Amino acid sequence: MEHKEMEALLQSCQRELERLQAVNEIQKIMGRYEVVHNPLTMWRTPIDCFALTMPDVSMEVSDWGVWVGAEAVQYLFGTVMKEEPVGTMFIHTLATPVIEVAGDGQTAKGTWHSPGFETQVDAQRVPHGFWCWGSYSVDFIKENGAWKIWHMKWWRTFRCDYYKSWTDCWQDIMTGPPKRHQFQTEPITFFHPYDTLTVREPFPVNPKPYETYTGTMMDWAMGEFKDEYFPGDTATSKFEFAHGKKPGVIENNPSADL
């Protein structure tokens, strides 16, 4: 093998090694995100996991709107998602990871299904247990040499009473953020939890290999189905059809009045 061929091979191996290391680091940052998803440490989530130096860093949870910018993301986790610590529990696990690191090594995209369960305490300090399943779509970016969350969306599938099936209590789904706030969020990009009246979409789709980041997370997370979906529906129309109301209004959240 000639010197130039050897050099090209070594460079190729180096790039692949860096991509493998990126996948490992991204898995760890997502694991860290779930570990600090606890009433006592929720406020640490942006500091530990998000690329707060990016002006468009963002988080979207269900029908709460899109929280854009470091201040908004910190307020979301530190104030809006603040819970009574005694009796409250959040356990969200990560499954089916699909991670694509950009060819230029600067960004990455990933999807995960996430089964979990929650306990929330109401204003009378009574605990309530729920099953809570959904999916994550996430953009990652290197911030000062470390992989961090750039854009994240939680796609809720269902959240049902521990003692009931999601087929029986889908109409009682929690909607709206857990606390009232003054932040001006961006509009909901998509919200369609499970119901028995409409067809389920395959969102988020898995990311595909790419060289450098272009477009938005919703472009790749909806993939080829995006153009098919929106001509006939809006971001929340199927929810509105099934439930007969607008999303984003605080309902069925035990902790809302704490």
N, C-alpha and C positions, 0 to 999 in steps of 0.2 A: 504494500500500500504506500502510495506516494505521500510526501509530507503534507501537501494541500488537502488530500483526501482524509488523512489522519486528523488534520486540524478541523476540517468540516465535521467529521464524525464526533470529535470531542465537543465541539460547540453544540451539536445536535443533542448529545447526551446531557450536556449541562442544562440546556433549555428544558429537556424532559424531566430532569431531576428537580429543577426549580418548580415546574408545574406540579409534580408529585408532592413536593414540600408545601406548595400553596394549598392543595386539596387538604392536606393534613392540618394546616393552620386554620383553614376555613371551618373544618369539622370542629376544631377546638373552640373557635369563637362562637359557633352556634351552641355548642355544649355549655360554654360559659354563660351565654344569654339565658338558657333555660335554668341553670343553677341559681342565678341571681334573681330569677322571677319568683320572688318570695316577698311577703309584706315588709320584712325588715331590711331587705337589700334591693328592692325594686328601683329605688332612686339611683343606684349605682349603674344601672343598665346602660345608659348613654355613655358614661365615663369609661366603662370597661369594654363596651362592644361597638359603639358607633363612631363613624368618621366625622367627628364634630367640627373639624376644620373645613369640611366641604359645605359651601353655602346652600346646596340643595339636598343635604342629608335629610332623610324622611322616614316616617313610620305611618302605616295605615292599619288600623284594627277594625275589622268588620265594617260597620256603618258609622264610624266616628269621624269620617273625613280624613284627609291626608295632612299630617303634621310636618311642616317643612321648615328646616333651619334648626340650628343647635339649640336655640332658646326654646323653640316649640317642642322639640323632642325631649328635652330635659324637663320641661313643665309637664308633659304628658306622663312620663314615668314617675316624676317626683311628687306631683300633686293630683292629677286627674286619676291616676291608678293607685293612689294611696289607699290602703285598707286598714281596718281594725286588725292589729296583729294577733290578738288572742282568739283562737278558734278558726282563723283563716288559713287556707292551704291551697297552693297552686302547684300541680305537678303536670308538666307537659313534656312528653317524650318526643324523640326524633326518629323517624323511620324513612326508608326508601330514598336515601340521598342521591341526587343527581347533580353533579357539580361540573361546570365547564369553565376552565381558566382560559382567558383570552390568549391568542397567539403572541401578543406583545407582552404578556405577563403582568399587566397593570391592573386589570379588573377581572372579575369572575361573576358567574351567575349560578344560582342553585335553587332547587326545590326540595321540599320535605313534606311528607304527610306527618301529622302530629296527633296521636291519640293522647288524651289526658283526662284529668278529673280535678274538680275544684270544690272548695268549701268556702262559702261567704257567710258573713255574720250580718244580720239585719239590725235595725235601730233598737230593737229590744234585746239585742245580744243573743239571738237565736241562730244557730248555725244551719246552713242549708247546703246539701251536697248535690253536685251536678257532674254529669259526663260532658266533656267538652272536646270535640274533635274538629280538626281543620287542616289547613295546609299553609306552608310558608313559600313565598317566592322572594328571593333576596338577591340584590346586587351587592357585590363586594368591591372594595378598592383599597389599594395600598396607601396608607397614611403614615408618613415618616418611616417607611420600610416595613410596617406591620399591617396585616390584613384586618380590615374593619368592615362593619356593615355600612353600606352607603344608602341603599333604599330597601325597605322591608315592607311586605304586606302579609297580613294574616287573613286568610280566606276561611271564614267560618263555615263548617259543614253542618254541625248541629251542636246545640247546648241544651241538654234535657235534664229533667229531674232524675236523681239517682234511682228512684223507685218506678220510673216510667220509661217506656220505649220512645225513641225519637219519632216513631210513626204516630204516637198518641199525643205528644205534647209539643209538636213543632210550632203550633200557634202561640205558645207561651214563651217563645224565644226572647232572650234579653236583647234589647235594642238600645242604641244611643250610648254615649260615654257614661261611665259610672259617676262622674261629677260634672256639674255645670261649670262652664268656663267662659272666658272672654276672648280666648285666642281665635283668630280668624283662620280656620283651616281651609284647605283646598277641597273641592267637591269630592264626594265618594267616587272611586273609579269603577267599582263593581261590588255588588252585594246581593247574593242569592243563596242563602242557606237552604238546607233541605226542607221541602214540603211535599205533600202527596198530590199536588195539583199540576206541577210543571216538570219539564224534562231537565235533568241535570246536565250541565256543561262540563267538559273535561278540563276545567281551569284549576290551577295553573298548569300549563303544559310544561314539559321538560325543556330546558335550554338546549340549544344546538351549538356545535362548535363554531367559534367565530374568531376573527383576528383582532379587531379592536372595537371598543364599545361605541355604538351609535343608537339613536332612537331612545326609547324609554322602556322601563321594566314592563309596562302593560303591553307594549308591542310584542315582546318575546313571550310573556307569560300567557297571552291569549293566542299567540302564534297565528296559524292560518285560519283559525276560527274567528278572529277578531272582525274581519270584514263581513263574514257570514252572520255574525251575531248582531252587530249594532244597526244595520239597516232596518231591522224589525223591532229591536228592543233598545231600551236605554240601560244605563248602568244599574238601575234599581227597579225596572218595570216588572220583572217577574215576581220580585218580592211584593211589590205593591198589588199585583194581581192576586197573589195567593192570600195576602194578609188584609187587603182592603185599607191600607194606610201607608203613610210615608215612613221611610226609615229615618234613623237619626234621633228620634225622640226617646228620652229615657223611660224605659218600661221594663218591669220584671227583673230589676237589679236589686237584690236585698241590701246592698251597701250604699245605695244612692242617697239615702237620707241620713247617713252617719255624719 
